[in-house]
Amino acid sequence: MTRCQYTPEFKSKVVLNILQGNQELNEICDQHNLNSNMVRKWKQEFLHMQLLSVVALNNTNVYFLSQNKVMRKNFATMIAYMLSL
């Protein structure tokens, strides 16, 4: 039996449905015959990639959304933080 390969677009669509509250994780998994642990991993990866959605920029401080929390760092610290991910 070969493994299914899902496109990034499909993974994003599934995760966005979960994050927007359109459907529950288990409901989506049942609908598409997906493993719930795999989808949880997709969600984690998606949130990690969205880590640096910038909310606002103020002088040398950068405010950004990190896993649903607003964080503030100075610009140099933020760059170091990004590179450590």
C-alpha positions, 0 to 999 in steps of 0.5 A: 500500500502506498502513502497518499501525498497531499498538496500544500493547498489541500493541507492549508484548506483543511487546516483553515477550515479547522482554525476558522471553526467551520468544521471540527477536526474529527469531522474533517478527518472522517470526511476526507478519510484522514488520520487525525494525528496527521492533520494535527501535525499539519495544523502545527506546521501551518501555525509555525509558518504563520508565526511571523504574521506581523501585526504592527511595526513601531520604531525598532520594536516589532509586534507579531502574532506567535501562536495566537499571542501578540509578542514584542521584540526589538528587530534584531532579536526578532531576526535571531528568533526567526533564524532559530526556528 
